[in-house]
Amino acid sequence: MSAFHAKAVNAIEDARLIGFVDVVKEKARRRAEEFGGQAYDDVRRLLERKDVHVVTICTPNGLHEEIALAAAAAGKHIIVEKPPELTLERTDRIIAACRRAGVKCSTVLQSRFRVPMAALKRTLESGALGKVLVGDVTMKWFRTDAYYQRDAWRGTKSLEGGMFMHLAFHYIDLLRWFMGPVKSVLAKTARLLHHAIETEDTGMAILEFASGAVGIVEASTAAKPGRDVRLELHGERGSVQIEGERVQQWWIDGREDEEAKARLSREAPTASGSETAFDWEEHRLQILDVIDAIRNNRDPAVTGEDGRNALEIVLAIYRSAETGCEVTLPLSDESVLGRHFSGII
Ligand SMILES: NC(=O)c1ccc[n+]([C@@H]2O[C@H](COP(=O)([O-])OP(=O)(O)OC[C@H]3O[C@@H](n4cnc5c(N)ncnc54)[C@H](O)[C@@H]3O)[C@@H](O)[C@H]2O)c1
């Protein structure tokens, strides 16, 4: 991901890339050679620099906290890749440290900046779709065994978290952004194709929202060859369906809006078959937003709390899958409802 961040930073006139840190210094050196800046193998050396104002964190999912806390303590704003961390406790510590230090904290959830997603959010806020009744995500992706074997942390519970945590996270965040807080979750997970990994590669979750709306998230990295994610919202006044970056349906008040469909759509890869097959433009937009938030001392468009909200839903999915019970949010030790259900897998 650091290459995506570097390309995005280098495309922003107002930003300067100062350096890369990697515990494997050779990796930092290669990045610095390609994109500019200094290479370090100790984050403290970078944090000592007065000309560093923002740190973007692209280490494995379960290794964000220590760097985030050190950066906040050094007075640096942080942009932390999703998920912010693997537990609510660690994420809360990151958010609290940033608040204490008076620095901004933004979770990278760049799909919110995707043109049709941002347009859908504006449409929902205008009330044009009416109350949303149903929201579904179908993420039929494919990842190879080589992808999981490439780095020791992939497919592990302690450092990656699982397919929902690592990949469906973006789309769970989008549903939460569009539809508001989730009230309960009923889920099933399975490891169907990637037998060497520790976590699920497939799963389904039924979500009930506080608004009364319902939704389904169906996600997998075992669906060859992988197709673009489909997100569908059905409101009182119509339906919107987005597949990848293409708007397939924008039907409101009895009319299919062909103009909006053409204006908001483009053909672009969205990582369905390979982890690097997508554009860094959305990262650029999110980093631009953080710079503006710092300048104008406002919250970033995507906050640490936003990352926490999506994380809580993912953790509820895992708790439901483990217990076979419906799980209520906010998560607490007592969040499991006694209602068992018969599995579908
Ligand atoms: N926003 C997105 O669409 C998106 C896509 C892919 C990955 N990500 C996220 O980006 C992060 C990194 O994923 P990746 O695929 O680039 O992983 P990666 O394994 O390719 O890179 C992680 C790097 O971190 C280094 N590292 C590990 N511990 C470190 C430490 N303590 N200090 C400094 N460096 C350390 C590793 O040596 C490695 O070079 C993850 O949180 C992942 O979820 C986000």
The ligand as an ORCA input file, in Angstrom:
! r2SCAN-3c Opt
* xyz 0 1
  N      -7.077      0.831      1.432
  C      -6.911     -0.253      0.705
  O      -7.588     -0.449     -0.305
  C      -5.871     -1.260      1.090
  C      -5.452     -2.241      0.182
  C      -4.458     -3.152      0.591
  C      -3.922     -3.062      1.869
  N      -4.379     -2.096      2.726
  C      -3.876     -2.009      4.105
  O      -2.525     -1.510      4.088
  C      -1.788     -2.122      5.133
  C      -0.561     -2.774      4.543
  O      -0.930     -3.753      3.605
  P       0.097     -4.205      2.458
  O      -0.639     -5.090      1.529
  O       0.788     -3.003      1.910
  O       1.149     -5.060      3.315
  P       2.663     -5.454      2.948
  O       2.966     -6.689      3.712
  O       2.850     -5.465      1.472
  O       3.482     -4.241      3.529
  C       3.605     -4.015      4.906
  C       5.018     -3.521      5.187
  O       5.113     -3.162      6.559
  C       6.406     -3.514      7.001
  N       6.382     -3.558      8.475
  C       5.915     -4.534      9.272
  N       6.014     -4.157     10.568
  C       6.522     -2.918     10.581
  C       6.852     -1.997     11.608
  N       6.624     -2.292     12.897
  N       7.377     -0.802     11.266
  C       7.585     -0.502      9.966
  N       7.296     -1.332      8.950
  C       6.782     -2.527      9.245
  C       6.686     -4.828      6.310
  O       8.092     -5.112      6.265
  C       6.099     -4.591      4.931
  O       7.055     -4.064      4.021
  C      -2.744     -3.085      5.832
  O      -3.306     -2.465      6.953
  C      -3.812     -3.335      4.789
  O      -5.078     -3.671      5.328
  C      -5.324     -1.217      2.353
*
